[in-house]
Amino acid sequence: MDLLLLLFPAHGSSESKGGGLAWALLFVLFVAFIVRSTSHHHQKKKQQQKQKAPEAKGGLPLIGHLHLLGGGVPVFRTLSSMAEAHGPIFSLRLGFHNTLIVSGRELARECLSTFDKIFATRPNIAAGRYMGYNNAIFALAPYGEYWREIRKIATLELLSSHRLQKLKHVRDSEILCLVKDLFSTYERHNKNITHHDHMVEVPMSQLLEHLTFNINVRIIAGKRFSGDEKTLTDEEGEAFRLKRAVKEATYLSGVFVEADALPLKWHKWVDLQGHVRAMKKTAKDVDSVLSLWLHQHLHKTTTAHSDGDHSDFMDVLISMFSDQDALICGHQRDVVIKATALNLILTGTGSTAITVTWALSLLLNHPNVLKKAQDELDTNIGTHKWVQESDIKNLQYLQAIIKETLRLYPPAPLTGIREAMEDCFVGGYFVPKGTRLLINIWKLQRDPQAWKNPNEFLPERFMEDDHKDLDFKGQNFEYIPFSSGRRSCPGTTFGLQVVSLTLARLLQGFDLSAPAPAAKAGGVAVEMSEGLGVALPKLHPLQVMIKPRLSFELYQQL
């Protein structure tokens, strides 16, 4: 999913480093401003004759609005507050870069449909240069031949319905493994209790992250790890190192990097906060593991592929780029394979776990909806067997719960940042070539003109005529949780398969409630504050009380 491209501070921007750092950055920006102003004076004078989107209040010389996007508040909320004051389209100055902020459905339609090709490219940012294999990672790649080729491979070869069906056993076995581990935890804590009525607390956010990481690295590289750091094998240690590095890469993709506010030619000289150094180190850690895994795949015996049934995504990519010395649009074969694998791990792990976490949090705060979902499972599946992926299509209320979760808490509350390749007009306003674009999906999906009681959790709305036919294809612009157009998430189907089956089995297999102390806070069972970063994590990890609700024999057979 487009989760890696935001340029804002995850922990409060540069002022948190002290006044000296702020003055140093201001000086660098001032020098660059003088140089840039001189060379572009004539062009700006011509553009002033055309009306641009209104600029938000509070901008300062040189740094623009950067100082407003920190302070520990998620950026999408800050931009939503600005939209209340300035409307569904306005502009910000982020250093030297003008950025258009859109949060209206018709305006989003213009950007992602009418002018989709114009806004199809990405700006050249530090995350792509240093952690994305010099923009070989296709989520960060500029629009062009390379991006089209790798996107086509990802869509038609790696994430096609046929391929995902062949890898169904991975999803199924890992989710059953989660259920088994939860039951084992319950039994271990209740071994001295005769009636097994005592609920047990489990770190659900952590367990879901482990689940989705294992699913992804198994289908991408055929690897997994147990999760117990004390007993890791050498191979599991590799996976654990990658997991830790990927988590750091996700964090660094969401922080403001000073160089990204400057003209590109200045980027090598500015790293006041040390983020570029951290990106380089993280990239080295990621590459060491992916290089090892690729080497292992390249040295498999030829008989392993004799039937043409490749076992994982790395095998598929190797078969498509068999010439080791070939360049793919300027990128080496091995770099392309590693970058594509990293893209799928980054976008598929965190967002999937986060979606299930939000869904469970909402259900714990709405026990009537939770009971209704379990009743649907009991009626359609029964209590004598586990729900299967093929059953999901018959669980209409469960699907409505997932849709409503993604409306309130989209995996990426802001689209990945885009850049206009040509001049155009959006909402009647002139948008010069080079303007950057962010669409506030979180704000758009809570528009009171499109949704009744937009801030309330009401899954039933997706079973009513007005919204019953809304899907995830990005054609209904009041609902685009996975974005839309050329840069929409190619892994939507896969992500939804994991979310649906995981949630279904957790609801079928366990009675769930929030820990007692949390239930006293603010009148809700689970506190729902959002955390910082490029995705939409919960501020506080989810802890859940569980108790098996099916026959113990079903769990013991897993």
LINJO-V650122 format. One record per pair of residues at least 24 apart in sequence whose C-alpha atoms are under 7 Angstrom apart, sorted by sequence separation. I is the first residue (numbers start at 0). J is the second residue. If there is no record, write none. Layout:
[[I,J] [I,J]]
This chain:
[[372,396] [413,437] [414,438] [372,397] [413,438] [414,439] [413,439] [414,440] [64,91] [251,278] [412,439] [413,440] [64,92] [65,93] [412,440] [413,441] [449,477] [514,542] [32,61] [63,92] [64,93] [65,94] [412,441] [513,542] [514,543] [55,85] [63,93] [513,543] [514,544] [62,93] [63,94] [512,543] [513,544] [29,61] [62,94] [409,441] [511,543] [512,544] [28,61] [61,94] [177,210] [248,281] [408,441] [444,477] [511,544] [512,545] [55,89] [247,281] [407,441] [443,477] [444,478] [511,545] [54,89] [55,90] [510,545] [511,546] [52,88] [53,89] [54,90] [55,91] [509,545] [510,546] [52,89] [53,90] [54,91] [173,210] [244,281] [509,546] [510,547] [52,90] [406,444] [509,547] [510,548] [440,479] [508,547] [509,548] [244,284] [440,480] [508,548] [173,214] [244,285] [508,549] [358,401] [170,214] [241,285] [169,214] [358,404] [241,288] [357,404] [289,337] [237,288] [166,218] [403,456] [403,457] [403,458] [354,410] [12,69] [11,69] [400,458] [10,69] [11,70] [399,458] [11,71] [350,410] [399,459] [7,68] [8,69] [10,71] [399,461] [399,462] [414,482] [410,480] [409,480] [220,292] [406,478] [406,480] [405,480] [221,311] [220,311] [219,311] [220,312] [218,311] [219,312] [220,313] [218,312] [219,313] [245,345] [388,500] [386,504] [219,340] [411,533] [412,534] [411,534] [412,535] [410,534] [411,535] [410,535] [126,252] [216,344] [215,344] [376,507] [215,347] [215,348] [373,506] [125,259] [373,507] [124,259] [212,348] [1,138] [211,348] [208,348] [211,351] [208,349] [211,352] [351,494] [355,498] [208,352] [207,352] [347,494] [351,498] [355,502] [130,278] [129,278] [130,279] [363,512] [129,279] [363,513] [130,282] [204,356] [129,282] [157,312] [364,523] [364,524] [363,524] [364,525] [363,525] [96,260] [95,260] [360,525] [94,260] [95,261] [93,260] [94,261] [95,262] [382,549] [145,328] [353,536] [350,534] [356,541] [135,335] [132,334] [136,338] [137,339] [135,338] [136,339] [138,342] [132,338] [136,342] [131,338] [12,255] [9,253] [8,253] [9,254] [3,249] [7,253] [8,254] [5,252] [6,253] [7,254] [8,255] [4,252] [5,253] [6,254] [7,255] [3,252] [6,255] [6,256] [20,271] [253,532] [253,533] [252,533] [250,532] [121,416] [122,417] [121,417] [122,418] [120,417] [121,418] [119,417] [120,418] [118,417] [118,418] [118,419] [117,419] [118,420] [117,420] [117,421] [109,425] [106,425] [106,426] [170,497] [174,501] [163,493] [158,490] [99,434] [154,489] [98,434] [99,435] [100,436] [101,437] [102,438] [204,540] [75,412] [97,434] [98,435] [99,436] [100,437] [101,438] [102,439] [204,541] [75,413] [96,434] [97,435] [98,436] [99,437] [100,438] [101,439] [102,440] [203,541] [104,443] [202,541] [203,542] [102,442] [103,443] [202,542] [203,543] [102,443] [201,542] [202,543] [200,542] [201,543] [200,543] [201,544] [2,346] [200,544] [199,544] [200,545] [0,346] [198,544] [199,545] [0,347] [198,545] [199,546] [198,546] [79,442] [75,439] [182,547] [119,485] [119,486] [108,476] [107,476] [115,484] [115,485] [104,476] [111,483] [112,484] [182,554] [104,477] [111,484] [179,554] [52,428] [51,428] [50,428] [51,429] [179,557] [50,429] [51,430] [49,429] [175,557] [2,411] [5,415] [4,415] [5,416] [3,415] [4,416] [1,414] [2,415] [1,415] [73,530] [73,531] [0,481] [1,488] [0,488] [0,489] [0,490] [9,531] [9,532] [5,533] [3,533] [2,533] [2,534]]
